[in-house]
Amino acid sequence: MSTEDQQEPEASRLWQRGRAEALIEPAGATIVADYFDIGETRALPWKRRPRAQALLAALGDRNRDFDAVVIGEPQRAFYGNQFGDTFPLFVHYGVPLWVPEVGGAIDGNNEAHDLIMSVFGGMSKGERNRIKVRVHAAMSSQTLMEGRFLGGRPPYGYRLRDLGPHPNPGKAAAGKRLHGLETDPKTAPVVVRIFSEFLRGYGIYAIAEGLTRDGIPSPSAHDPRRNPHRDARAWAKSAVRAILDNPRYTGRQVWNRQKKHEALLDICDVSLGYTTKMRWNTQDKWIISKEIAHTPLVDDDTFARVQDQLHVRASTGTRHVEHRTRNPYLFRGRLLCGVCERRMQGQWSHGSAYYRCRFPNEYGLANRIQHPRNVYLRESWLIGPLDAWIAKLFSPHRIEETIDLMTAAASPAGHTDHTAACRAQAVIADCDAKLATHRAALEAGADPRTVTQWIGETKARRSQAQALLSAAQTQADGPASREAVAKIVRSAGDATATLQQAKPQDKAELYSQLGLQLTYASNKATVLAEITPGTGNSKSPRHIGNRGDLVRVRGGTRTPTPDKGH
């Protein structure tokens, strides 16, 4: 059952199970297990649906607890040619497949049965396509003719207003309301200011800096629920440009600026299905209402002049050069700027890896801090001292001292964090399902390099979740035992022995397992290193760890030396 089915999962499961039970009841059979996917589209092949993939795995188990499989609704199970890709596995393992459409078990040698199931697969695909076309046509008409607001967040400068019950009787009975846009007295003048300043010759960066200087909250600061992952401390150039590009400020409703694009997961194996991504449509595909639907903040002429100037400025800029290779960074996502506490970004320059923190002036204005425009740190200056410190920390003659330090740093007794435990368990279950799917894709002939990368990323995410779960579950039991700490430290110590000779990808993996976190203090030219074995990138203060300073990281050509752990 996909999330687009407009019904609750339990009701969907019960009616499908009811059809299955009615089919097998005359044969005296009973259902002993359910394999029911929730929130998965039928367009995904079985190997990419968690429960369907689990059923395929169970087919190959000689000790399975069932004799046959019954499907209550084949159109939800098979999409397109999926039956032809899946049924041979049932034949191979000798497991009968029952469906109501043939009145019992499918006969692999019966051409009529094969034709019926192929037809239902085509009908399933056709039904999905018809729904997509109908929904798209209906929403296009509602936007073009009625100027109806079709949901989502209101653009900056507007807020939602209630227009009464929903015109659809069924949705109205369920309490759904129709909404429209009205001007927001606090933010609408800001939109007018942005358009006016741009036409007076101000650049996007200058406009953003001026708004921040005047203490005007950015869209993310004004409404924290919009884009919570974005930095809300100051106006960004992207926010200003998004406002200048949005035609809804002319008072007309606009829809279909973005679309869901289905791209083949593996062009060499179409049976693996598609992956869905959001892509921007070209302007000729936008649906714009014919009449004014809400109060305009700028007129059509002003908006057109702004678009012309944006086009001229874009055409006179420098051409973007595509990067031909993906450069490796050992400390990707692990190095923080000590001034602003943001993650530093990797930058490849003259054949060497650097980490940069670029802090625009508007962020400095918003936070009243002195931050250099650019802070750089060369990766090679950091590798040697860091590896030497880690190797020293886990060396045989220091390992007992390290264990004592980490045991002493373990958290005091407390209550179990049930919320964190539930979150971690959900992540672990999701990772297990994804790992099974990735392995199935690999067995099906997908690109080994791509699938191996997926598996590595999923395993790393699972390890972090497992560590968080262990930490949450052991809080009620008091400080971690010395034996538990010793097990973690010694397992990490085995890997650090060959750290200096390891390949870059192996080093990066070990840094992940150590839970390495680095903070660069550019004013002191030092890097603070913190490790928490087995917790990945977690910053939880309840985790055990050790810390050490790396000094003189910007000492020109001099080799920095590691300070003592503390």
Secondary structure, DSSP 8 states (H G I E B T S, - for coil): --TTSSS-HHHHHHHHHHHHHHHHGGGT---------SS--TTS-GGGSHHHHHHHHHHT-TT-S-S-EE-S-HHHH--TTHHHHHHHHHHHHT--EEEGGGTEE--TT-HHHHHHHHHHHHHHHHHHHHHHHHHHHHHHHIIIII----SS---TTEEEEEEEE-SSHHHHHTT-EEEEEEE-TTTHHHHHHHHHHHHTT--HHHHHHHHHHTT---HHHHSTTSSTTS--SS--HHHHHHHHH-GGGGT--EE-SEEEEEEES-TT-GGG-EEEEEEE--GGG-EE-SS--S--SS-HHHHHHHHHHHHHHHHTS------SS----TTTTTEEETTT--B-EEEEETTEEEEEEE--HHHHHHHT----SEEEEEHHHHHHHHHHHHHHHTSTTTHHHHHHHHHHHS--S----HHHHHHHHHHHHHHHHHHHHHHHHHHTT--HHHHHHHHHHHHHHHHHHHHHHHHHHHGGG-S--HHHHHHHHHHHHHHHTTGGGS-HHHHHHHHHHHT-EEEEETTTTEEEEEE-TT-TT---TTS--EEEEE--TT-TTS---EEEE-
